[in-house]
Amino acid sequence: MTYSQFDPAAQNRVPWNFGAKIGPKRPFKQKQIWAIRFFLDREQRIRDRALFDMAIDSKLRGCDLVELKIGDLVSGSDIRKRATITQRKTGRPVQFEIAADARASLFAWLELRGGSVEDFVFPSRVDHSRHLSTRQYARLVDEWVEAIGRRPEEYGTHSLRRTKASIIYKATGNIRAIQILLGHSKIENTVRYLGVDIEDALTLAEKTEI
């Protein structure tokens, strides 16, 4: 429903998004990543450290991240170096790497958590047969952001999805690789997602000598 500017009832109406930051959330910088890791390690939040590391490495949407099962990430007694899941939003498979830091924090969490290959990696604290909710995941991200002195309004769960992709793009300029890593069907979506603009294109061009 929309309101006319001439409707008296709308004159004092506060927009639903008043004061909210609209647009894509910022990716984290490497210094901020290590600050959050330091905070989680200091507080001995083993689950949250594993969740944070997996969010960075997997580049998954929140709905896919919280639905990860132990069998998706574990082979025998080892944490996989690569894993593949089917994205809920697109129905397309996407493969991701699990780096050494993430494998270490995930191993520490699963050793404490226990469970079988059919169990969720990050279960709900209310009902262990269910997974952590996306809403609770978002609350945790807000808490991590506040802990390092940043404004939660500027970051969110998509910040974690964008972080490694943004770092790789800045280092390589390879949008096609980012498209594959994020599981986008169209490269236009990747360009929009990364916020690539004419300045980025010109900067890359200026670095290329022929």
Accessible surface in RSA format (square Angstrom, percent):
REM  Atomic radii and reference values for relative SASA: ProtOr
REM  Chains: A
REM  Algorithm: Lee & Richards
REM  Probe-radius: 1.40
REM  Slices: 20
REM RES _ NUM      All-atoms   Total-Side   Main-Chain    Non-polar    All polar
REM                ABS   REL    ABS   REL    ABS   REL    ABS   REL    ABS   REL
RES MET A   1   205.99 106.7 122.38  81.0  83.61 199.1 119.50 101.6  86.48 114.6
RES THR A   2   132.33  94.1 108.44 109.9  23.89  56.9  78.84 105.9  53.50  80.9
RES TYR A   3    95.76  44.7  62.99  35.8  32.78  85.3  50.29  37.8  45.48  56.1
RES SER A   4    60.67  51.3  44.21  59.0  16.46  37.9  45.72  97.4  14.95  20.9
RES GLN A   5   146.00  81.6 117.31  85.7  28.69  68.3  44.62  95.0 101.38  76.9
RES PHE A   6   163.76  81.9 142.94  88.5  20.82  54.2 146.64  88.9  17.12  49.0
RES ASP A   7    52.34  36.7  47.28  47.1   5.05  11.9  14.20  33.4  38.13  38.0
RES PRO A   8   106.86  77.9  94.86  86.5  12.00  43.6  95.48  78.8  11.38  70.7
RES ALA A   9    79.82  73.4  48.50  74.8  31.32  71.2  61.57  86.7  18.25  48.3
RES ALA A  10    21.10  19.4   9.34  14.4  11.76  26.8   9.34  13.2  11.76  31.2
RES GLN A  11   125.29  70.1  88.65  64.8  36.64  87.2  26.21  55.8  99.07  75.1
RES ASN A  12   141.96  97.9 116.10 112.2  25.86  62.3  39.31  94.6 102.64  99.2
RES ARG A  13   141.91  59.6 115.53  58.9  26.38  62.8  29.11  39.8 112.80  68.4
RES VAL A  14   102.59  67.5  84.24  76.3  18.35  44.2  85.37  74.2  17.22  46.7
RES PRO A  15    79.62  58.0  65.28  59.5  14.35  52.2  75.93  62.7   3.69  22.9
RES TRP A  16   227.90  91.5 185.49  89.8  42.41  99.6 172.56  92.0  55.33  89.8
RES ASN A  17    46.78  32.3  40.99  39.6   5.78  13.9   1.78   4.3  44.99  43.5
RES PHE A  18   157.09  78.6 130.11  80.6  26.98  70.2 135.90  82.4  21.19  60.6
RES GLY A  19    74.21  91.5   0.00   N/A  74.21  91.5  36.89 101.2  37.32  83.6
RES ALA A  20    57.30  52.7  34.37  53.0  22.93  52.2  41.52  58.5  15.79  41.8
RES LYS A  21    87.50  42.7  67.32  41.3  20.18  48.1  30.12  27.1  57.38  61.1
RES ILE A  22   115.13  65.5  87.67  65.3  27.46  66.2  89.15  64.2  25.98  70.5
RES GLY A  23    43.21  53.3   0.00   N/A  43.21  53.3  26.32  72.2  16.89  37.8
RES PRO A  24    95.54  69.6  73.08  66.6  22.46  81.6  85.05  70.2  10.49  65.2
RES LYS A  25    56.53  27.6  55.25  33.9   1.28   3.1  37.17  33.5  19.36  20.6
RES ARG A  26   110.35  46.3 108.69  55.4   1.66   4.0  29.76  40.7  80.59  48.8
RES PRO A  27    35.88  26.1  30.27  27.6   5.61  20.4  30.27  25.0   5.61  34.9
RES PHE A  28     4.69   2.3   1.11   0.7   3.58   9.3   1.11   0.7   3.58  10.2
RES LYS A  29   143.30  69.9 140.11  86.0   3.20   7.6  85.77  77.2  57.53  61.3
RES GLN A  30   112.45  62.9 108.60  79.4   3.85   9.2  27.44  58.4  85.01  64.5
RES LYS A  31   159.84  78.0 147.85  90.7  11.99  28.5  99.23  89.3  60.60  64.6
RES GLN A  32    10.96   6.1  10.23   7.5   0.73   1.7   5.99  12.8   4.97   3.8
RES ILE A  33    10.96   6.2  10.96   8.2   0.00   0.0  10.96   7.9   0.00   0.0
RES TRP A  34   137.89  55.3 135.12  65.4   2.77   6.5 112.15  59.8  25.74  41.8
RES ALA A  35    38.16  35.1  26.88  41.5  11.28  25.7  35.23  49.6   2.93   7.8
RES ILE A  36     0.17   0.1   0.17   0.1   0.00   0.0   0.17   0.1   0.00   0.0
RES ARG A  37    21.82   9.2  21.82  11.1   0.00   0.0   1.85   2.5  19.97  12.1
RES PHE A  38   133.59  66.8 128.65  79.7   4.94  12.9 132.89  80.6   0.70   2.0
RES PHE A  39    25.50  12.8  25.46  15.8   0.04   0.1  25.50  15.5   0.00   0.0
RES LEU A  40     0.39   0.2   0.00   0.0   0.39   1.0   0.00   0.0   0.39   1.1
RES ASP A  41    76.91  53.9  59.66  59.4  17.25  40.8  30.83  72.6  46.07  45.9
RES ARG A  42   144.22  60.6 113.85  58.0  30.37  72.3  60.92  83.3  83.31  50.5
RES GLU A  43    82.18  47.2  61.26  46.3  20.91  49.8   8.13  15.7  74.04  60.5
RES GLN A  44   149.86  83.8 128.98  94.3  20.88  49.7  35.30  75.1 114.56  86.9
RES ARG A  45    58.88  24.7  51.75  26.4   7.13  17.0  33.93  46.4  24.95  15.1
RES ILE A  46    70.05  39.9  63.64  47.4   6.41  15.4  67.03  48.3   3.02   8.2
RES ARG A  47    19.27   8.1  16.69   8.5   2.58   6.1  12.64  17.3   6.63   4.0
RES ASP A  48     4.56   3.2   4.15   4.1   0.40   1.0   1.10   2.6   3.45   3.4
RES ARG A  49    31.19  13.1  31.19  15.9   0.00   0.0   8.53  11.7  22.66  13.7
RES ALA A  50     0.05   0.0   0.00   0.0   0.05   0.1   0.00   0.0   0.05   0.1
RES LEU A  51     0.00   0.0   0.00   0.0   0.00   0.0   0.00   0.0   0.00   0.0
RES PHE A  52     0.04   0.0   0.04   0.0   0.00   0.0   0.04   0.0   0.00   0.0
RES ASP A  53     0.68   0.5   0.19   0.2   0.49   1.2   0.26   0.6   0.42   0.4
RES MET A  54     0.11   0.1   0.11   0.1   0.00   0.0   0.11   0.1   0.00   0.0
RES ALA A  55     1.38   1.3   1.06   1.6   0.32   0.7   1.06   1.5   0.32   0.8
RES ILE A  56     8.53   4.9   8.53   6.4   0.00   0.0   8.53   6.1   0.00   0.0
RES ASP A  57     6.66   4.7   6.66   6.6   0.00   0.0   0.20   0.5   6.46   6.4
RES SER A  58     0.37   0.3   0.01   0.0   0.36   0.8   0.00   0.0   0.37   0.5
RES LYS A  59     1.01   0.5   0.05   0.0   0.96   2.3   0.00   0.0   1.01   1.1
RES LEU A  60     7.44   4.1   2.59   1.8   4.86  12.2   2.73   1.9   4.72  12.7
RES ARG A  61    26.45  11.1  25.45  13.0   1.00   2.4  12.94  17.7  13.51   8.2
RES GLY A  62    12.20  15.1   0.00   N/A  12.20  15.1   5.66  15.5   6.55  14.7
RES CYS A  63    27.65  20.9  24.74  27.6   2.91   6.8  11.48  29.1  16.17  17.4
RES ASP A  64     6.96   4.9   3.34   3.3   3.62   8.6   1.61   3.8   5.35   5.3
RES LEU A  65     0.21   0.1   0.21   0.1   0.00   0.0   0.21   0.1   0.00   0.0
RES VAL A  66     0.31   0.2   0.20   0.2   0.11   0.3   0.20   0.2   0.11   0.3
RES GLU A  67    56.68  32.5  48.47  36.7   8.20  19.5  13.52  26.2  43.16  35.2
RES LEU A  68     2.34   1.3   1.27   0.9   1.07   2.7   2.21   1.5   0.13   0.4
RES LYS A  69    71.51  34.9  71.51  43.9   0.00   0.0  30.25  27.2  41.26  43.9
RES ILE A  70    12.64   7.2  12.64   9.4   0.00   0.0  12.64   9.1   0.00   0.0
RES GLY A  71    22.65  27.9   0.00   N/A  22.65  27.9  14.12  38.7   8.53  19.1
RES ASP A  72    48.40  33.9  40.03  39.8   8.36  19.8   5.35  12.6  43.04  42.9
RES LEU A  73     0.00   0.0   0.00   0.0   0.00   0.0   0.00   0.0   0.00   0.0
RES VAL A  74    24.33  16.0  18.91  17.1   5.42  13.1  18.91  16.4   5.42  14.7
RES SER A  75    60.03  50.7  50.51  67.4   9.52  21.9  16.63  35.4  43.40  60.8
RES GLY A  76    74.66  92.1   0.00   N/A  74.66  92.1  45.24 124.2  29.42  65.9
RES SER A  77    96.41  81.5  73.52  98.1  22.89  52.7  54.64 116.4  41.77  58.5
RES ASP A  78    96.88  67.9  94.25  93.8   2.63   6.2  24.81  58.4  72.06  71.9
RES ILE A  79    20.69  11.8   8.58   6.4  12.11  29.2   8.58   6.2  12.11  32.9
RES ARG A  80    92.32  38.8  84.69  43.2   7.63  18.2  17.29  23.6  75.03  45.5
RES LYS A  81   142.10  69.3 134.74  82.7   7.36  17.5  77.76  70.0  64.34  68.5
RES ARG A  82   162.34  68.2 150.24  76.6  12.10  28.8  32.95  45.0 129.39  78.4
RES ALA A  83     4.71   4.3   0.00   0.0   4.71  10.7   4.71   6.6   0.00   0.0
RES THR A  84    74.09  52.7  52.10  52.8  21.99  52.4  41.06  55.2  33.03  49.9
RES ILE A  85    21.34  12.1  14.01  10.4   7.33  17.7  21.34  15.4   0.00   0.0
RES THR A  86    88.60  63.0  69.14  70.1  19.46  46.4  39.88  53.6  48.72  73.7
RES GLN A  87     2.77   1.5   1.94   1.4   0.83   2.0   0.18   0.4   2.59   2.0
RES ARG A  88   148.21  62.2 120.02  61.2  28.19  67.1  61.64  84.2  86.56  52.5
RES LYS A  89   153.13  74.7 116.87  71.7  36.26  86.3  74.97  67.5  78.15  83.2
RES THR A  90    53.62  38.1  22.16  22.5  31.45  75.0  30.19  40.6  23.42  35.4
RES GLY A  91    50.72  62.5   0.00   N/A  50.72  62.5  27.41  75.2  23.31  52.2
RES ARG A  92   111.51  46.8 110.83  56.5   0.68   1.6  27.54  37.6  83.97  50.9
RES PRO A  93    94.66  69.0  78.29  71.4  16.38  59.5  78.43  64.8  16.24 100.9
RES VAL A  94     7.10   4.7   2.91   2.6   4.19  10.1   7.10   6.2   0.00   0.0
RES GLN A  95    97.17  54.3  87.19  63.7   9.98  23.8  22.34  47.6  74.82  56.7
RES PHE A  96     3.37   1.7   0.05   0.0   3.31   8.6   3.37   2.0   0.00   0.0
RES GLU A  97    48.31  27.7  46.49  35.2   1.82   4.3  40.17  77.7   8.14   6.6
RES ILE A  98     1.74   1.0   0.00   0.0   1.74   4.2   0.11   0.1   1.63   4.4
RES ALA A  99    41.58  38.2  33.62  51.9   7.96  18.1  41.58  58.6   0.00   0.0
RES ALA A 100    66.65  61.3  57.84  89.3   8.81  20.0  58.86  82.9   7.79  20.6
RES ASP A 101    61.76  43.3  58.70  58.4   3.06   7.2   5.91  13.9  55.85  55.7
RES ALA A 102     1.56   1.4   1.02   1.6   0.54   1.2   1.02   1.4   0.54   1.4
RES ARG A 103    60.47  25.4  59.41  30.3   1.06   2.5  11.13  15.2  49.33  29.9
RES ALA A 104    65.63  60.3  50.54  78.0  15.09  34.3  59.60  83.9   6.03  16.0
RES SER A 105    12.38  10.5   4.48   6.0   7.90  18.2  11.92  25.4   0.46   0.7
RES LEU A 106     0.01   0.0   0.01   0.0   0.00   0.0   0.01   0.0   0.00   0.0
RES PHE A 107    99.68  49.9  99.39  61.6   0.29   0.7  99.39  60.3   0.29   0.8
RES ALA A 108    43.87  40.3  36.43  56.2   7.45  16.9  39.23  55.2   4.64  12.3
RES TRP A 109    28.97  11.6  28.97  14.0   0.00   0.0  28.97  15.4   0.00   0.0
RES LEU A 110    22.17  12.3  15.96  11.4   6.21  15.6  16.30  11.4   5.87  15.8
RES GLU A 111   131.26  75.4  98.63  74.6  32.62  77.7  44.63  86.3  86.63  70.7
RES LEU A 112   121.49  67.7  92.76  66.4  28.73  72.2  97.77  68.7  23.72  63.8
RES ARG A 113    51.44  21.6  24.80  12.6  26.64  63.4  10.53  14.4  40.92  24.8
RES GLY A 114    34.02  42.0   0.00   N/A  34.02  42.0  32.92  90.3   1.10   2.5
RES GLY A 115    58.32  71.9   0.00   N/A  58.32  71.9  16.79  46.1  41.53  93.0
RES SER A 116    60.98  51.5  51.71  69.0   9.27  21.4  49.73 105.9  11.25  15.8
RES VAL A 117    86.03  56.6  82.21  74.4   3.81   9.2  82.21  71.4   3.81  10.3
RES GLU A 118   119.65  68.7 110.95  83.9   8.69  20.7  52.97 102.4  66.68  54.4
RES ASP A 119    50.27  35.2  47.32  47.1   2.94   7.0   5.24  12.3  45.03  44.9
RES PHE A 120    38.09  19.1  36.81  22.8   1.28   3.3  36.81  22.3   1.28   3.7
RES VAL A 121     0.00   0.0   0.00   0.0   0.00   0.0   0.00   0.0   0.00   0.0
RES PHE A 122     0.40   0.2   0.36   0.2   0.05   0.1   0.36   0.2   0.05   0.1
RES PRO A 123    13.98  10.2  12.18  11.1   1.81   6.6  12.18  10.1   1.81  11.2
RES SER A 124    19.25  16.3  17.94  23.9   1.32   3.0   7.87  16.8  11.38  15.9
RES ARG A 125   185.41  77.8 159.93  81.5  25.47  60.7  64.36  88.0 121.05  73.4
RES VAL A 126   148.90  98.0 116.37 105.4  32.53  78.4 121.66 105.7  27.24  73.9
RES ASP A 127    57.81  40.5  54.32  54.1   3.49   8.3  20.60  48.5  37.22  37.1
RES HIS A 128   130.39  71.3 117.54  81.7  12.85  32.9  77.46  79.8  52.93  61.6
RES SER A 129    87.54  74.0  58.28  77.8  29.26  67.4  55.67 118.6  31.87  44.6
RES ARG A 130   155.71  65.4 154.13  78.6   1.58   3.8  32.86  44.9 122.86  74.5
RES HIS A 131    48.22  26.4  42.07  29.2   6.15  15.7  25.93  26.7  22.30  25.9
RES LEU A 132     4.61   2.6   4.44   3.2   0.17   0.4   4.61   3.2   0.00   0.0
RES SER A 133    53.96  45.6  49.16  65.6   4.80  11.1  43.06  91.7  10.91  15.3
RES THR A 134    64.94  46.2  60.86  61.7   4.08   9.7  29.62  39.8  35.33  53.4
RES ARG A 135   171.89  72.2 164.95  84.1   6.94  16.5  48.53  66.3 123.36  74.8
RES GLN A 136    61.11  34.2  61.11  44.7   0.00   0.0  18.55  39.5  42.57  32.3
RES TYR A 137     3.25   1.5   3.25   1.9   0.00   0.0   1.40   1.0   1.86   2.3
RES ALA A 138    40.14  36.9  39.03  60.2   1.11   2.5  39.44  55.5   0.70   1.9
RES ARG A 139   130.98  55.0 124.56  63.5   6.42  15.3  55.60  76.0  75.38  45.7
RES LEU A 140     8.38   4.7   8.06   5.8   0.33   0.8   8.38   5.9   0.00   0.0
RES VAL A 141     0.62   0.4   0.62   0.6   0.00   0.0   0.62   0.5   0.00   0.0
RES ASP A 142    58.16  40.7  58.16  57.9   0.00   0.0  12.94  30.5  45.22  45.1
RES GLU A 143    74.83  43.0  71.57  54.1   3.26   7.8  30.92  59.8  43.91  35.8
RES TRP A 144     1.05   0.4   1.05   0.5   0.00   0.0   1.05   0.6   0.00   0.0
RES VAL A 145     0.34   0.2   0.34   0.3   0.00   0.0   0.34   0.3   0.00   0.0
RES GLU A 146   108.24  62.1  91.28  69.1  16.97  40.4  23.96  46.3  84.29  68.8
RES ALA A 147    46.80  43.0   5.51   8.5  41.29  93.9  17.84  25.1  28.96  76.7
RES ILE A 148    37.23  21.2   8.26   6.2  28.97  69.8  17.46  12.6  19.78  53.7
RES GLY A 149    69.32  85.5   0.00   N/A  69.32  85.5  36.96 101.4  32.36  72.5
RES ARG A 150   100.35  42.1  91.47  46.6   8.88  21.1  10.10  13.8  90.25  54.7
RES ARG A 151   146.44  61.5 143.80  73.3   2.64   6.3  56.91  77.8  89.53  54.3
RES PRO A 152    28.53  20.8  24.71  22.5   3.83  13.9  24.98  20.6   3.55  22.0
RES GLU A 153    83.00  47.7  75.54  57.2   7.46  17.8  38.73  74.9  44.27  36.1
RES GLU A 154    30.27  17.4  30.27  22.9   0.00   0.0   1.83   3.5  28.44  23.2
RES TYR A 155     6.61   3.1   3.82   2.2   2.79   7.3   0.05   0.0   6.56   8.1
RES GLY A 156    12.40  15.3   0.00   N/A  12.40  15.3  12.40  34.0   0.00   0.0
RES THR A 157    33.31  23.7  26.58  26.9   6.73  16.0   4.56   6.1  28.75  43.5
RES HIS A 158    71.98  39.3  71.19  49.5   0.80   2.0  46.67  48.1  25.31  29.4
RES SER A 159     0.00   0.0   0.00   0.0   0.00   0.0   0.00   0.0   0.00   0.0
RES LEU A 160     0.73   0.4   0.73   0.5   0.00   0.0   0.73   0.5   0.00   0.0
RES ARG A 161     4.45   1.9   3.91   2.0   0.53   1.3   0.59   0.8   3.86   2.3
RES ARG A 162    18.08   7.6  18.08   9.2   0.00   0.0   2.15   2.9  15.92   9.6
RES THR A 163     0.14   0.1   0.06   0.1   0.07   0.2   0.06   0.1   0.07   0.1
RES LYS A 164    46.22  22.5  45.98  28.2   0.24   0.6  35.97  32.4  10.25  10.9
RES ALA A 165     0.00   0.0   0.00   0.0   0.00   0.0   0.00   0.0   0.00   0.0
RES SER A 166    10.61   9.0   9.73  13.0   0.88   2.0   8.80  18.7   1.81   2.5
RES ILE A 167    55.73  31.7  52.87  39.4   2.87   6.9  54.58  39.3   1.15   3.1
RES ILE A 168    44.05  25.1  41.85  31.2   2.20   5.3  44.05  31.7   0.00   0.0
RES TYR A 169    17.53   8.2  17.14   9.8   0.39   1.0  16.47  12.4   1.06   1.3
RES LYS A 170   157.60  76.9 134.10  82.3  23.50  55.9  88.43  79.6  69.17  73.7
RES ALA A 171    85.04  78.2  41.77  64.5  43.27  98.4  52.47  73.9  32.57  86.3
RES THR A 172    85.45  60.8  50.43  51.1  35.02  83.5  58.18  78.2  27.27  41.2
RES GLY A 173    20.06  24.7   0.00   N/A  20.06  24.7   2.19   6.0  17.87  40.0
RES ASN A 174    71.64  49.4  64.60  62.4   7.04  16.9  16.09  38.7  55.55  53.7
RES ILE A 175    35.68  20.3  32.79  24.4   2.89   7.0  32.79  23.6   2.89   7.9
RES ARG A 176   135.78  57.0 133.98  68.3   1.79   4.3  55.23  75.5  80.55  48.8
RES ALA A 177    31.68  29.1  27.28  42.1   4.40  10.0  31.14  43.8   0.54   1.4
RES ILE A 178     0.00   0.0   0.00   0.0   0.00   0.0   0.00   0.0   0.00   0.0
RES GLN A 179    13.03   7.3  12.94   9.5   0.09   0.2   0.59   1.2  12.45   9.4
RES ILE A 180   101.93  58.0  91.04  67.8  10.89  26.2  97.07  69.9   4.86  13.2
RES LEU A 181    42.06  23.4  41.11  29.4   0.95   2.4  41.37  29.1   0.69   1.9
RES LEU A 182     0.73   0.4   0.00   0.0   0.73   1.8   0.18   0.1   0.56   1.5
RES GLY A 183     7.59   9.4   0.00   N/A   7.59   9.4   7.59  20.8   0.00   0.0
RES HIS A 184    17.53   9.6  11.85   8.2   5.68  14.5   7.80   8.0   9.73  11.3
RES SER A 185    64.32  54.4  39.76  53.1  24.56  56.6  21.08  44.9  43.25  60.6
RES LYS A 186   130.34  63.6 126.54  77.6   3.80   9.1  72.99  65.7  57.35  61.1
RES ILE A 187    69.10  39.3  66.12  49.3   2.98   7.2  66.12  47.6   2.98   8.1
RES GLU A 188   105.85  60.8 102.45  77.5   3.40   8.1  55.21 106.8  50.64  41.3
RES ASN A 189    45.35  31.3  42.64  41.2   2.71   6.5   9.67  23.3  35.68  34.5
RES THR A 190     0.00   0.0   0.00   0.0   0.00   0.0   0.00   0.0   0.00   0.0
RES VAL A 191    51.02  33.6  50.82  46.0   0.20   0.5  50.82  44.2   0.20   0.5
RES ARG A 192   164.43  69.0 148.04  75.5  16.39  39.0  78.73 107.6  85.70  51.9
RES TYR A 193    38.88  18.2  31.26  17.8   7.63  19.8  38.25  28.7   0.63   0.8
RES LEU A 194    20.27  11.3   1.89   1.4  18.38  46.2   1.89   1.3  18.38  49.5
RES GLY A 195    44.41  54.8   0.00   N/A  44.41  54.8  29.37  80.6  15.03  33.7
RES VAL A 196    30.02  19.8  13.08  11.8  16.94  40.8  13.38  11.6  16.64  45.1
RES ASP A 197    78.09  54.7  66.54  66.2  11.55  27.3  38.10  89.7  39.99  39.9
RES ILE A 198   117.95  67.1 109.40  81.5   8.55  20.6 112.71  81.2   5.24  14.2
RES GLU A 199   111.53  64.0 111.30  84.2   0.22   0.5  48.35  93.5  63.18  51.6
RES ASP A 200    49.49  34.7  45.73  45.5   3.77   8.9   4.91  11.5  44.59  44.5
RES ALA A 201    48.94  45.0  39.76  61.4   9.19  20.9  44.13  62.1   4.82  12.8
RES LEU A 202    86.40  48.1  86.20  61.7   0.20   0.5  86.40  60.7   0.00   0.0
RES THR A 203    60.81  43.2  60.34  61.2   0.47   1.1  39.35  52.9  21.46  32.4
RES LEU A 204    63.91  35.6  61.19  43.8   2.71   6.8  61.48  43.2   2.43   6.5
RES ALA A 205    61.25  56.3  43.99  67.9  17.26  39.3  52.06  73.3   9.20  24.4
RES GLU A 206   134.43  77.2 107.05  81.0  27.38  65.2  51.17  99.0  83.26  68.0
RES LYS A 207   147.52  72.0 114.55  70.3  32.98  78.5  81.77  73.6  65.76  70.0
RES THR A 208    89.58  63.7  70.84  71.8  18.73  44.6  51.82  69.6  37.76  57.1
RES GLU A 209   159.43  91.5 130.70  98.9  28.72  68.4  60.28 116.6  99.15  81.0
RES ILE A 210   211.09 120.1 137.55 102.5  73.54 177.3 167.69 120.8  43.39 117.8
END  Absolute sums over single chains surface
CHAIN  1 A    12985.7      10538.2       2447.5       7137.9       5847.8
END  Absolute sums over all chains
TOTAL         12985.7      10538.2       2447.5       7137.9       5847.8
